[in-house]
Amino acid sequence: MKKQLTLFALLFSATFAFGQTQFGAGISYWDNFGVQGRAILDLDIENIDIVPSASLYFFDGGTALALDGDVTYEITEISDGIPLYGKGGLNFTRVSGNGSSDTELGLNLGAGVRFSGSFYGELQYRTTYNGDLVLNVGYYF
């Protein structure tokens, strides 16, 4: 667990090495509501970004921590200033509660939109824990 958290911390600290970085916060729904922090790392490659995120979910008797490292690709603009993007990447999820814990590594696949460059909404499929849909909404600062 320490190695994975260290790797994720390094990924977040590497955000300062990229040309333009935006940080965001939001809510996430995966069987229960949670809070989310994320960043957009601009690779200076047209239509491609890296988006690391961390989501913390709360449920009866425990918590779940999901760390995602995704690559996004802007597919098209739905209308003026509203890009539609696809995303895919890796997911590390740790569920703890009732005196035990479990960890799984999986994949993400999804799509999202950004409104006015600041608000985001995404729907993604996460393969961890028998697969499930996750809804993310939030705001970039």
C-alpha positions in Angstrom: 0.0 0.0 0.0 2.8 2.4 0.9 4.4 1.9 -2.5 1.2 2.6 -4.4 0.6 5.8 -2.3 4.2 6.9 -2.9 3.8 6.3 -6.6 0.6 8.3 -6.7 2.2 11.2 -4.7 5.0 11.3 -7.2 2.5 11.4 -10.0 0.8 14.4 -8.4 4.1 16.2 -7.6 5.1 15.7 -11.3 2.3 17.9 -12.3 4.6 20.9 -11.9 6.8 19.6 -14.7 4.1 20.0 -17.3 3.3 23.2 -19.2 -0.2 23.9 -18.0 -1.7 22.1 -15.0 -5.2 22.5 -13.6 -6.4 21.1 -10.3 -10.0 20.2 -9.5 -12.3 18.9 -6.9 -15.7 17.2 -7.1 -17.9 14.4 -6.0 -18.0 10.8 -7.2 -20.7 8.1 -7.0 -19.7 4.4 -6.8 -22.4 2.6 -4.8 -22.0 5.6 -2.3 -21.0 9.2 -2.6 -17.4 10.3 -2.2 -15.1 13.2 -2.6 -12.6 13.6 -5.4 -9.4 15.5 -6.1 -7.8 15.5 -9.6 -5.4 17.3 -11.9 -5.1 17.8 -15.7 -1.6 17.5 -17.0 -1.2 19.1 -20.4 1.3 17.1 -22.5 1.6 19.7 -25.2 0.2 17.0 -27.6 -3.0 18.0 -29.4 -6.1 16.6 -27.7 -4.3 14.4 -25.2 -3.9 14.9 -21.4 -3.1 12.9 -18.4 -5.6 13.0 -15.5 -4.6 11.5 -12.1 -7.3 11.5 -9.5 -8.0 10.2 -6.0 -11.6 9.5 -4.7 -12.5 8.7 -1.1 -15.9 6.9 -0.6 -17.7 6.5 2.7 -20.0 3.6 3.5 -21.5 1.9 6.6 -18.5 0.8 8.7 -15.7 1.7 6.3 -14.1 3.6 3.4 -12.8 3.0 -0.1 -9.9 4.8 -1.7 -9.7 4.8 -5.5 -6.5 6.1 -7.3 -6.9 6.5 -11.0 -4.3 7.4 -13.7 -6.1 8.1 -16.9 -5.2 9.4 -20.4 -7.9 11.5 -22.1 -8.4 12.2 -25.8 -10.7 14.9 -27.0 -12.9 13.3 -29.6 -15.0 16.3 -30.8 -16.8 19.4 -29.6 -20.5 18.8 -28.8 -21.1 22.5 -29.2 -19.1 25.7 -28.9 -16.6 25.2 -25.9 -18.0 21.8 -24.8 -15.5 19.1 -25.7 -16.4 15.4 -25.5 -13.5 13.2 -24.5 -12.8 9.5 -24.1 -10.6 8.2 -21.3 -8.8 5.1 -20.2 -6.3 4.1 -17.7 -5.4 2.2 -14.5 -7.3 2.0 -11.2 -6.0 1.1 -7.8 -8.8 0.6 -5.2 -8.5 -0.2 -1.5 -11.6 -1.0 0.6 -11.3 -1.0 4.4 -14.0 -1.6 7.0 -15.2 -3.8 9.8 -11.6 -4.8 10.8 -10.5 -5.9 7.3 -9.3 -4.5 4.0 -8.9 -5.6 0.4 -7.0 -4.1 -2.6 -7.6 -4.6 -6.3 -5.9 -3.2 -9.4 -8.0 -2.7 -12.5 -8.8 -0.6 -15.6 -10.9 2.4 -16.4 -12.8 3.2 -19.6 -15.2 6.1 -20.0 -16.2 9.4 -21.5 -16.8 12.9 -20.3 -17.4 16.6 -21.1 -16.1 19.9 -19.9 -18.3 23.0 -19.7 -16.8 26.4 -19.9 -13.4 24.9 -19.4 -14.0 24.5 -15.6 -16.9 22.1 -14.9 -16.6 18.4 -15.7 -18.9 15.4 -15.9 -17.8 11.8 -16.6 -19.2 8.3 -16.7 -16.6 5.5 -16.5 -16.5 1.8 -16.2 -14.1 0.5 -13.5 -13.1 -3.2 -13.6 -12.2 -3.5 -9.9 -14.6 -5.3 -7.6 -16.5 -7.1 -10.4 -16.9 -4.0 -12.5 -19.1 -1.0 -11.9 -20.1 2.4 -13.3 -18.8 5.5 -11.7 -20.1 9.0 -12.1 -17.8 12.0 -11.5 -18.7 15.7 -11.5 -16.7 18.6 -10.3 -14.9 21.9 -11.0 -11.4 22.8 -12.1 -9.8 25.8 -10.4 
